[in-house]
Amino acid sequence: MPSPRAYGPYKHGDRWRVHFVSGRGADRSTSYETFDTWAEADRCKSGATDEAQGISVEVAVRAYLDAKRVQGRSPETITSYEARLGVLLGDLMKRPVRSVAKRGPDLYASVLAGRRPDSHQNLLRAGKLWAKFCVKKKWLKVNPFDDVEPIGQRTYGADKERLTTDESRQLEAWCLANPDDVGAVLALAYLYLGTRNTEITKRNVRDLDDGGRLLLIGKTKSRAGRRKMRVPDALSAMLLALCAGRDGDEPIFKTRKKVRMRRETARKHVRRVCALAGVRELPPQALRRTWASLADEFGETPLVIARGLGQTVAAAPKVTEQAYLQRGAVADAQGRRVIKAIRGAN
């Protein structure tokens, strides 16, 4: 039998009342519950509404993310899941999960415009995995995304955009000439160190060690991400200037509002700096691929490059070659060699 519909809370003397309605027409019946406070009455009404309509999409997304945390997914991965589901399901977040039923094709179609196949296919995959979780929890009868086919051809890592050697030198020159621009410091850090986006934005002042000569990277996507990176002198000076007068627990990179910079903001800064430097407007991940390609050109092995990228060594060289090196490449890299490649040293 369907759960009763709840209305209220309504003022009832010096108390609060919730009105419940069951059935329809001749079978319609009503009942009431009275509470001392509005808050108690509202909690009762909300609980009855949730029971009648089912939990919301927002609650189901939180439950899914919590399950992924229990499985040991990294905070960065959880953030990525949350962002993708937010884009795909955003307009339905406050509605019951059942509102997603039969809308899979329409939801996917709504995120196609202005996105590359890699991007909207990632959104679709996130939706499929979330809906599969909802089916397992019996919040959905069937997965609304099961029959949705991805559109377009994905671009695999080895074919994705990166800077050429000449463009890398052009970007480096602009950054060195503008040391007071936080975007310049960011772009140079990604170009020199080949880190993931958040491996830079999540660093605190105390992570800049040995007089600025080392940057300590904590665990990110994998245990291999925990490493010490040697910082070239030019970048070291820029980072030290950025950290001057700050406590060890403060972020190295802050926004104008003095809070830790988020990955989206870092991406915007790097693209802005690329445009100002007169090279292609690429995100931090493209500079990470650039770093790997430059290291390859200078003769490093895939295993060494994988370690520099903070990838699990067991996955190298296959993952490194497929995702970061250009077609036909056979190697990977340490920071000093990348700097030499950029500067044309032998």
Buried (B, 14 or more C-beta within 10 A) or exposed (E): EEBBBBBBBBEBEEBBBBBBEBEEEEEEEEEEBBBEEBEBBBBBBEEBBBEBBBBBBBBBBEBBBEEBEEEEBBEBBBBBBBBBBBBBBEEBBEBBBBBBBEBBEEBBEBBBEEBEBBBBBBBBBBBBBBBBBBBEBEBBEEBBBEEBEBEEEEEEBBEBEBBEBEBBBBBBEBBBEBBEBBBBBBBBBBBBBBBBBBBBBBBBBBBBEEEBBBBBBEBBBBEBBEBEBBBBEBBBBBBBEBBEEBEEEBBBBBBEEEEBBBBEBBBBBBBBBBEBBEBBBBBBBBBBBBBBBBBBBBEBBBBBBBBBBBBBEEBBBEBBBEBBBBEEBEBBBBBBBBBBBBEEEE
